[in-house]
Amino acid sequence: SQKIEQNSEALNIQEGKTATLTCNYTNYSPAYLQWYRQDPGRGPVFLLLIRENEKEKRKERLKVTFDTTLKQSLFHITASQPADSATYLCAQLWSGSARQLTFGSGTQLTVLP
Amino acid sequence: SQTIHQWPATLVQPVGSPLSLECTVEGTSNPNLYWYRQAAGRGLQLLFYSVGIGQISSEVPQNLSASRPQDRQFILSSKKLLLSDSGFYLCAWSVYRDNYGYTFGSGTRLTVV
């Protein structure tokens, strides 16, 4: 069955550094990979989406890459700030009538001042 | 603008009692609607999705059911709650536009005692 995994449960980095989070999938490449931010006790918030045929997508301090050879997506936060501390979820989606997302278990990022 | 309302925010229910969680969406028509459950420290598990009124698909066998009586209303129910039904329940919606992710509600923290 198709799986999506975020290998690091937790990541601590120093303020100002670049945080890099990893998401790996098995078998077939999804049509889209999405990244969400989740704060404690809240619902996830959509950040970025990248298509299978795209290598890289940027939004302000965020960058997402999609490597179909490695079956991996990397999520970067540059010039990280303590306010970036949260759990980040990746999710895969295949083209289909219901557009169901399958989520990874998340990486808890802590940016230390 | 589109908004999603989910209530209640927290709920404590005894084992064997019924459950009804409601989710409504505003500002969009014919959305796909989803119910997810998130166990503590875990990823999101898709429970049900709906592509239209009265159309419900279940992803996992369980003690729960879902209904969509109106285009923008999605209800999660149970006749008799189990201890294992405890968790964080999230409603979400999406539309058929490639650059859009899911929009999640604020969630319901259910504790079955």
Contacts between the chains, C-beta under 8 A, distances in Angstrom:
chain1	res1	chain2	res2	distance
A	32	B	98	7.5
A	34	B	101	5.0
A	34	B	102	7.8
A	36	B	101	7.0
A	36	B	102	7.8
A	41	B	88	7.9
A	41	B	107	7.2
A	41	B	109	7.3
A	42	B	106	6.3
A	42	B	107	6.8
A	43	B	6	7.9
A	43	B	90	5.2
A	43	B	92	7.5
A	43	B	104	3.3
A	43	B	105	5.5
A	43	B	106	5.5
A	43	B	107	5.1
A	44	B	44	7.4
A	44	B	90	7.6
A	44	B	102	7.5
A	44	B	104	5.2
A	45	B	104	7.3
A	46	B	100	7.6
A	46	B	101	3.1
A	46	B	102	6.2
A	46	B	103	7.0
A	47	B	101	7.7
A	49	B	98	7.6
A	49	B	99	6.2
A	49	B	100	7.8
A	49	B	101	5.8
A	51	B	98	7.3
A	89	B	43	6.9
A	89	B	44	7.2
A	97	B	51	6.0
A	98	B	32	5.9
A	98	B	49	5.2
A	98	B	51	5.4
A	98	B	57	6.8
A	99	B	32	5.8
A	99	B	94	5.4
A	99	B	96	7.3
A	100	B	34	7.5
A	100	B	46	6.0
A	100	B	49	5.8
A	100	B	59	7.6
A	101	B	34	7.9
A	101	B	46	7.4
A	101	B	102	6.1
A	102	B	46	7.2
A	103	B	36	7.9
A	103	B	43	4.6
A	103	B	44	4.3
A	104	B	43	5.8
A	105	B	42	5.9
A	105	B	43	3.9
A	106	B	43	6.0
